[in-house]
Amino acid sequence: MGKMKKQADKIDCFSINNTVQEILRNTVEFRDEINSFRGEINSFRGEVNSFRGEVNPLRGEVNPLRVNYKIFVNDNKFLTRLGHKINVVPFIDGSYPPHSLKRIESIVDIQEMDEDNINTYIRGYGENLRGSLIAKKKELARLVGLESQENNLHD
């Protein structure tokens, strides 16, 4: 019985040794996969940082356009109080409304405008189209600095 116990111990030691070796191999493979994954994450971080570098200058370009737009609107509010025709307000992207659109110089121009022209102006000023035709006319009046005269608008 002593001889069989020694053989069983050898088999158990051999089996344990194989199991340990397999665990070590799996651990190394797992570590390699983790390192590969880390490399992919770092590559992704680099791409995100590159994208941020491209987007940040665009933010700087958009904000001055909004400021410029607001200056036109405020000037028009002043002109309206003085009873003068308003100036053309450039769209939010800095472009001017195309000549195919009816030019807005007073609240009467908005009142006489068709819904397609009103929608084009509102989109050009970066706003959403919503509500009835009268609501859109009032929105457009606000967007070009004529909201003090919006009570003159009707369907």
C-alpha positions in Angstrom: 0.0 0.0 0.0 2.9 2.4 0.6 4.1 2.0 -3.0 0.6 2.8 -4.4 0.3 5.9 -2.2 3.7 7.2 -3.6 2.4 6.6 -7.1 -0.8 8.4 -6.4 1.1 11.3 -4.9 3.3 11.4 -8.0 0.2 11.5 -10.2 -1.4 14.1 -8.1 1.8 16.2 -8.2 2.0 15.7 -12.0 -1.6 16.7 -12.4 -1.2 19.7 -10.1 1.9 20.7 -12.0 0.1 20.5 -15.4 -2.8 22.5 -14.0 -0.5 25.2 -12.7 1.4 25.4 -16.0 -2.0 25.7 -17.8 -3.1 28.5 -15.5 0.2 30.3 -16.1 -0.2 30.0 -19.9 -3.8 31.3 -19.6 -2.6 34.1 -17.4 0.0 35.2 -19.9 -2.5 35.0 -22.8 -5.0 37.0 -20.8 -2.3 39.6 -19.9 -1.4 39.9 -23.6 -5.1 40.4 -24.5 -5.4 43.1 -21.8 -2.3 44.8 -23.2 -3.7 44.7 -26.7 -7.0 46.1 -25.4 -5.1 48.9 -23.7 -3.4 49.7 -27.0 -6.7 49.9 -28.7 -8.1 52.2 -26.0 -5.0 54.5 -26.3 -5.5 54.6 -30.0 -9.1 55.5 -29.5 -8.2 58.2 -27.0 -5.8 59.7 -29.6 -8.6 59.8 -32.2 -10.9 61.5 -29.8 -8.3 64.1 -28.9 -7.7 64.7 -32.6 -11.4 65.1 -33.1 -11.5 67.6 -30.2 -8.7 69.5 -31.8 -10.8 69.8 -35.0 -14.0 70.8 -33.2 -12.7 73.4 -30.8 -11.7 75.9 -33.6 -15.2 75.5 -35.0 -16.8 76.6 -31.7 -14.7 79.7 -32.0 -16.1 80.4 -35.5 -19.7 79.9 -34.5 -19.8 82.1 -31.5 -18.8 85.3 -33.4 -21.5 84.7 -35.9 -24.1 84.5 -33.1 -22.7 87.8 -31.7 -22.8 89.4 -35.1 -26.4 88.2 -35.6 -27.4 89.7 -32.3 -25.9 93.0 -33.2 -28.0 93.2 -36.3 -31.2 92.3 -34.4 -30.4 94.9 -31.7 -29.8 97.6 -34.4 -33.1 96.7 -36.0 -34.9 97.1 -32.6 -33.4 100.6 -32.4 -34.4 101.4 -36.0 -37.9 100.2 -35.4 -38.3 102.5 -32.4 -37.2 105.4 -34.7 -39.8 104.4 -37.3 -37.1 103.4 -39.9 -36.9 100.4 -42.2 -34.8 97.6 -40.7 -31.6 96.2 -42.1 -31.2 92.7 -43.6 -30.2 90.3 -40.8 -27.7 87.7 -42.0 -28.5 84.1 -41.3 -26.9 82.4 -38.3 -24.2 80.9 -40.6 -23.1 84.4 -41.7 -24.7 84.2 -45.2 -27.3 86.6 -46.3 -30.8 85.6 -47.3 -31.0 84.8 -51.0 -32.5 87.4 -53.4 -35.3 84.9 -54.1 -36.7 85.5 -50.6 -38.8 88.6 -50.0 -36.7 91.2 -48.3 -37.8 92.1 -44.8 -37.8 95.9 -44.1 -40.8 96.2 -41.9 -43.6 94.2 -40.2 -45.7 94.6 -43.3 -43.2 92.5 -45.3 -43.6 89.6 -42.8 -47.4 90.0 -42.8 -47.5 89.7 -46.6 -45.0 86.8 -46.8 -46.0 83.3 -47.7 -45.4 80.4 -45.4 -42.5 78.9 -47.5 -40.5 82.1 -47.2 -41.2 82.4 -43.5 -40.0 78.8 -43.0 -36.9 79.5 -45.0 -36.1 82.6 -42.9 -36.7 80.8 -39.6 -34.5 77.8 -40.6 -31.8 80.3 -41.7 -31.8 81.8 -38.3 -31.3 78.4 -36.7 -34.7 78.0 -35.1 -37.3 75.2 -35.3 -40.4 75.5 -37.3 -43.4 75.1 -35.0 -46.9 76.4 -34.5 -49.4 78.1 -36.7 -48.7 80.6 -39.4 -49.3 83.5 -37.1 -46.9 82.0 -34.5 -44.3 81.6 -37.2 -44.7 85.2 -38.3 -44.3 86.4 -34.7 -41.2 84.2 -34.4 -39.7 85.7 -37.5 -40.5 89.2 -36.3 -38.6 88.4 -33.1 -35.7 86.9 -35.0 -35.1 90.1 -37.1 -35.8 92.6 -34.3 -39.4 93.5 -35.1 -41.1 91.9 -32.0 -42.3 95.3 -30.8 -44.6 95.4 -33.8 -45.8 91.8 -33.7 -49.2 92.9 -32.6 -49.7 94.1 -36.2 -49.5 90.6 -37.5 -52.6 88.4 -38.2 -53.6 85.4 -40.2 
